Amino acid sequence: MIGLASRLNAEEKSKPEDVPPKAPFNPSQAQSSRLPLPSPYDKMLAIEVATKGKKIQWGKVYDAVAIDVDANSCPDKTSAALALGVKIADGLVAVKSQDVEKLNSCATQIESIAKKLGAGEEELRRARLVRERTPIRGSGSMFFSSWDSCRPTS
């Protein structure tokens, strides 16, 4: 939520001063906005806040919603880009569940989809380095502990 608020503030500050005020809303003239979408992690934080401290079984959430994606099954770049976003969201749920196997599965699929979208070897090399150098060994690992410490406090 904090990330979204800071992006909204940055967007507001970046507006040119000579922009006229917005007209009243007219649905027939509605257009797309440049409003950034919240990240999947922002949404997960909102869910945690809304559940008022009840423990969420993120592993069960992952099992219920995650899908395996074969990059070769994406007929075009639009489908591949959508699949990439879905797998990134699945990866964040895997992080929240602190399940290394699920996270590694997502990382492998994300890399495959990224290749389909034209990611170069340099981008893929950097991603592999992060994955190889991050000490993920299991529940309670340094990676998962440091990830959870990024949560805002109320």
N, C-alpha and C positions, 0 to 999 in steps of 0.2 A: 504494500500500500504506500509506503514511503517512497519507493521508486517511482510509482505512478504520479504521486503528488509532485515530486521534484521535476519529472518530465513535463507535467502540465504547467508548472511555474516557468520552466525554461521556454516552453512553447509560447506562453503568454508574453514573456519578456522579449522574445525574438520577433514579435509582430512589428511591422513598420508603423510609425506614428501617423502616417497619412491615410490609414485604412478607415473608411467610413464606418459608423456604428452598424451593427447588424439590424436588418429589417425584421419585423415580426415574422414568426414562423408561418410559412405557407407550404403545406404538404405537396402541392402540385409543382413547386419550384425547389424541392429538396435536392441537395447535392451531397456528395461525399465530403467528409471533414478530414482534416489532417490530425485529428485527435489520436494519439497513440493508444494502442490496445494494451491492457495490462498483461504482464507476462504470466505464464502458468504458475510461477512461484508466488506472484502477488495473489492470484486466486486461491492458492493453497493456504496462504497466510490468512486470507479472509475467511476461509472455511474454518480454520483453527480458532479464529477469534469468535466466529458465529457459534461454534460448538461449546464455547465457554469452558475450555479446559478439558473437555472429555477427550479421552485418548482415541485417536483415529487409527484404525488398522490399515495403514497405507499399503501394506502387502496385499491385503484382500481387495483394496481398491484397484491396485495394479492388475491383479488376476482377473478382476471383473471387466476392466475397460481396455487394457493394453492389447494391441494386436501386433503380430509379426508382419513386417513389410518386406517383400522381395522387390528390390529396386527395379528388377527386370519386368515386373508386372505393371510398372507405371508407364502408360502409353505415351506420355508427353511431359514436358517440363512443369506444366501447371500441376499435374497429378503428383509428380515427384516433389515439388515444393510443398504441397499440402501434406504429403506423407512425411516429409522432413519435419514439419511443424508438429505433427502428431507424435512422431518418435521422440522429439525433444521434450514434449510434454510428458510422454511415458517415462523418459529418462529422469525427469524431475520427480515423478511419483516413485520411481525406483530409489532415488536418493532419499526421499522422505521415508521409504520403507526400510532403508539401510540394508538393502539386499544386493550384494556384490554381483551375483549371477545375473540378476535382472538388469542391473546397470551396465554390465559388460555386454549383454545382449543388445541393449539399446544403442550402445556406443558402436558396436559392429554394424548394426543396421543404419545408423546415422551416417557412418563413413561410406557405406555402400551407396546410399541415396545421394550423398554429397558428390561422389564420383560421377553419378548419373547426371547431376546438375552442372558438372564441369569444374568441380573443385580441383585445383592443381595439386601436384605433389607437395609443394611447400606448405599449403594449408593443411593437407592431410598429415604431413610430417610433424607439424606443430601439435596437431591434435593427438597424434600417437605419443609424442614426448610427454604431453600432459598426462595421458592415461598411464604411461609406463612409470612416470616419476611420482605419481600420486599414491601415497601409502594406503591403499584400500585393501584391507585384509578381512573385514567382516563387520558385523554389528559392533558399534562402539569404537570403530577405528578412528584414527586422527582425522581422516577426510570427513567422515560423517559428523564427528563432533564439531569440527570447525565450520562445516556447512550450517549446522543448526545454530551456531553462535552468531550467524549473520541475521538472525531474526530480530525484528524490532521489539523492544519491550514496551508494555503498555503503561 
